[in-house]
Amino acid sequence: MATTVVVVSYRPGEWLEPCLRSVVDQANRVVLVDNGSQESRASDIGRQAGAVVVRSPVNLGFAPGVNAGALLAKGDLLALLNDDARAMPGWLSSAERLLADPTVAAVAPKLVFAARYREVAFPDEEWHAPGDPRPLGRQVRSVQVGGTEVLAASTGPGLHRLESGKEGDRWRWTAGHRPWYVPLPERDVGAKVMVDGEEAPPGPVVRLVNGAGAWLDKRGYAGDIGSGAPDDGRFDQPADRFALSGAALVTRLSTWKRLGPFAARYFAYYEDIDWCWRARLSGMRLVYDPRATVEHRGSTSSGGEHQPMVRVMSERNRTLTMVRNGPSRLVVKALRDRWCNGPDEGVRAGVAAQLPWALATRTAMSRRWAVGPEDIWRTWAGRDLAWPDGPAGEAAFV
């Protein structure tokens, strides 16, 4: 089957050229959407790599950018690839085999982080602070590799989210003895890891999973299955998933046209979850394919989840996604919770501005639903939320 790959780039870095080079020989057509890059840098890189280039003078957002690129797609299959991702050989051919099944709406590979990580684990007993259900170990205020602070970039089941104090100090609690992972310099995977000024206990260097499909919890939040776990075989089985990441998604062009493009009003975040939810409501399947692999740097354009703009858009779009696709009783609950409980920082105003559109599009889309929202919710909400979080097996060592 003939395939078009769409790549959207706003702040191109050293990662864009390897991204495009990884697919020019796999695809029949590569479309690079220059989403307002400074001095048209993305356009220049795209042309040099042999891509068809379409340029916007301003940043349209990821969702509208993908939609603009998809308008130039030709052939049977449409693939989306983040500009900071690199597809391994066989990504598209593997997806093509699965998409021969007309019940499959889209396929996504195993996403792995491009960096190598050092596993860290302390032999701490778990304890619980009053009113805090989290298992706690120690409070970590600094993680350094080669003199560079990487506390925020560290990941894994053994670390809780970054917290901040009134004086601007930051820390993360460990989750008892569970392992966590520290990113290493590309050219020095043997670099010393220092935790609060002391050398960390010895541990293996591993590759980590970025995502093996997406889960949906009973609040309507979605996230990456397996994120931060070592790539040691525990996510090597193909499976149906509730949703798939738009970082490396492959669908039939006919399916894209039938379901409609990404929700352009989202700008960025949750547009892939919304699209996959629509596919589920249409009665189609979404398949995770670990036989194909894509390396992903992650958050190179937005700066990641700690950025205020990212949090606001994610919270707004999560609520809008529930309004457009969720069971009616939970739509009411989601809106009530949003207005009463927050978080806010402009989220309520964003939801209010888009709510008429979200309700109108829900009504229009519901005429084409083959499966009811309650059935989708009963099947998928709360599923795939947990996975093995033990230390890396030998298959993960690099």
C-alpha positions, 0 to 999 in steps of 0.5 A: 500500500502507498503511504504518506507520512506527515511530520509537523515541526515548530521548533526544529532541532537536531532531531528533525533531519534524523526523523525525516531520514528514517521514513523517506525510504519507508514511505511513498510520500513525506509531508513536512508541515513547517508550523511557523518555524523561525526563519523557515528552518523546518522548511529548509531541512524538509526540502533537503531530506526530500519531503513535500513542504507546506509552510504556515507563517504562524504556529497553527498548533499540532492538531491543525498542523497535522490536518494541514499535512493530511490534506496533501496525503496520497495513497492508501495509508496515512502515518503521523510521526512527531518531529522528535521521533525516529522510526525503526525499519519496518514501522510502516510495513508492520502497520500495513499488515495489521491495517489489512483488517478492515475492523482496525482503525489505527495501529501504533508501534512501541514508543521508546525514549531515545535516551539511555537511563541509569536505574536507581533504587534505594533500599528504603522502607515505605511510609505514608504521610498523614492524609497522603495515600502515596508510598513514600521513601526519601525526599530527593532535591537534586539528581545530577549527571556530569554536573547537570541537574536532571531531577525533573527529567528522571522518571519511573515508578520509584519517583512521584511528581515534582513538587515546589515550595514557597521559597522556590525549592523543588523536590520529588519523593521516592516511592520506597524501594521501587526503581527509578531512572536517570537520563544519561548523556548520549556520549557518556552512558557511564557517567556518574549519577549523584543524588543529593550530593552522594553517588547513587547505588550501582544499577544497569543502563537501560532503554525505557518505554515511552508508550505501549498504547494509551489507557483511560481512567475513571475520571476521563484522564488518559495516559501512556501505558508502560511509560517509564518502565524498562524495555525488557520484554514486558510490553512485547505482546500485541494488544488492543488498546483504548487509544494510541499516541499520535506521536507515531500512528498509522491509519488508512486514509479512508478511515481518516476521512470517514472519522474526520481529522483531529479536533483543530480547536484543541491546538495541542494535547488530547487530539489523538485521544479524542480521535481514537475515542471517535474510532471506538464509538464507530465500532473500530479497533485500535491495535498496539504493535510491539513488532515495530519500534519508534524512538521518541525524545519527547516534549522538545517543542512544548517543554513538557508537562511542567509548563503552565501552558501545557497543563492548561491545554491538557486539562481543557482538552481532557474536559472537552474530550469527555463532553464530545465522547463520554457517557452523558451522566459523566459529561455532567459530572466532568463539567460540574467538577471542572467548575467546582474543583479546578484546577483552573489557571484559565482552564474554566474559561477555555472550556466555557469558550469551547463548550457550545462547539463541543456539544454541537459536534457531539450531537452531530457525531452521535448520529454515526455512533455504532457503539454507545458511550456507556459500552465504551466506558464499561469496557475501557475505563480503568483498564490497563492502568497497572503494569509490572514495575520491578527492576529491569530484566537482563533483556533491557541492559544496553 
